[in-house]
Amino acid sequence: MTTGDNTNQSSGLRIMFRSFRYRNYRLFFGGQSISLIGTWIQRIATPWLVYSLTGSVLLLGVVGFASQIPTFLLSPFAGVLTDRWNRYHILIATQVAAMVQAFILAFLYLSGTIEVWHIILLSAFLGCVNAFDVPARQSLVIEMVDKREDLANAIALNSSMVNGARLIGPSIAGMLIAFTGEGICFVLNGLSYIFVIASLLYMKITPRKRTGKNLGVLKELKDGFDYVAGFMPIKYTILLLGLVSLMGMPYAVLMPVFAREILHGGPHTFGFLMGASGLGALSGALYLASRKNVLGLTRIIPLSAIVFGLGLVAFSLSRFFVLSLGLMVVAGLGMMLQMASSNTIIQTLVDDDKRGRVMSFYTMAFMGTTPFGSFLAGWLAKTMGAPNTVLIGGVSCILGALLFLHKLPELKKIIHPIYARLGIHGS
C-alpha cells in the first residue's frame, strides 16, 4: 500500500469520525453505545417473552402499541418543554427512569410473577419516558458539537451507534434467551444505563439561553405546528417518515412469527434476522457519516424509502432463511438511510428556538405512528397472515416515496437558498 493510500484512508477516517474531536460528544457516544446494546437486548426479549407466554400475534401488536402510543400523545408537549427546560437535565432524568423500568421487569421475571399485563403497563411507562427522551436527545446533539457543519456527521454517527447496538444486541439476546431466559436480558439492560448516566454526568454543557417569553404550552405548541405545516421541506420529510413508520416499521413486531412459523426457527433465528437488519442499518449510517455535508440528502430520502419498501416486499415472499437474512440487510439499509437523512435535513433547516418542538414532531412521525402500525400489523397478521401484512407495508412505503420524488424539485427551490445562507454550497 502506498503512502498516498494511507493518507487517503486517514483523511477518510478523520472525515467520518470528525465529531469525536468534541469531548462532550465522545462521552455521549461512549456511554450511549453500551446502553443501547442493553436496550436492544430488552427490545428483543420483550416480544419473545410475550409470544412465549401467550402465543398470540394480536398481543404482540398490543404490547407494541402500548410501548409507543405515549410517544405519539406526549411528544408535542415534550417538545415545548424541551425548548423551555435544560435538555441535558431532561436526558439524565429519562435515563434514570428507563433504568428503573428495566430492573422492575427483571424482578418480576426472576421472581416468577410476571404476567402480560405487567409487560403492557411497563411498556407504556417506557413510552412516556421516550416521549421526553427522544426530543431532548436529538436537540442536545447540536450543543455537543461546536460547529454546525459537523451536525450531520454527529447525527450519522449517532445512527451508526444505534445500529451497531442493533447488530450486537439481538444476537446476544438470542443466545441469552435460549440458554438463560429473558430475565437476564432485563438485568443487563438495567445495568447498561449506569454507563450512559455516568457519561452524562461527566459532560460539561453550557446552559442554553432561551430567547423570548413563555407564551403558554398550547400557544407554543401551535406555533411549532404552524412552523412545521408551513415549511414544505420539513413538512413533507416528516410526512414520508410518518408513513414509513406507520406501514413499514411494524415488520419488527412480526419477526417472532417469521422466525418461528415461516422460517421454522427459534430465538437464534429471531436474533439473527434482527441483527441482519441492524447490519444493513449500520452500513447506511457509516455511509452517511463519510459524507462531507448534507448536499444530496433530499434525493436519498425517497430513494432509500423505495429500497426499504422493496426489501420488505421481497422478505414477505421469502421462505429461505439465508435469503431472508440478506433481504433484512437491504431493508435495514433503506430504513436507516431514510431516517437519518430525514433527521439531518430537519436539524439543518430548523430554527434553533423551535428545535425541540420540531424534533418532537419528528419523534411523533418516527416513533409515535409505530404503535398504530403495530396494532394494525397485529390485526392484519391475524386476519391475512404476517407475510401479506409485511407485503402491504412495503408497497405503501414505495408509493409514498414516489409521491415525495414528485415534490422534490419544488422542495429543492426552497432548500437551496437556506443552504447558501448557512454557507453550504453545491448542486
HELIX and SHEET records of a PDB file:
HELIX    1   1 THR A    3  MET A   16  1                                  14    
HELIX    2   2 ARG A   18  ARG A   21  5                                   4    
HELIX    3   3 ARG A   23  THR A   54  1                                  32    
HELIX    4   4 VAL A   57  ARG A   84  1                                  28    
HELIX    5   5 ARG A   87  LEU A  110  1                                  24    
HELIX    6   6 VAL A  116  MET A  144  1                                  29    
HELIX    7   7 ARG A  148  ASP A  150  5                                   3    
HELIX    8   8 LEU A  151  PHE A  179  1                                  29    
HELIX    9   9 GLU A  182  TYR A  202  1                                  21    
HELIX   10  10 VAL A  217  GLY A  230  1                                  14    
HELIX   11  11 MET A  232  MET A  247  1                                  16    
HELIX   12  12 MET A  249  LEU A  254  5                                   6    
HELIX   13  13 MET A  255  VAL A  257  1                                   3    
HELIX   14  14 PHE A  258  ILE A  262  3                                   5    
HELIX   15  15 PRO A  267  SER A  290  1                                  24    
HELIX   16  16 LEU A  297  LEU A  317  1                                  21    
HELIX   17  17 PHE A  321  LEU A  349  1                                  29    
HELIX   18  18 ASP A  352  LYS A  354  5                                   3    
HELIX   19  19 ARG A  355  THR A  363  1                                   9    
HELIX   20  20 MET A  364  GLY A  368  3                                   5    
HELIX   21  21 THR A  370  MET A  384  1                                  15    
HELIX   22  22 ALA A  386  LEU A  422  1                                  37    
END                                                                             
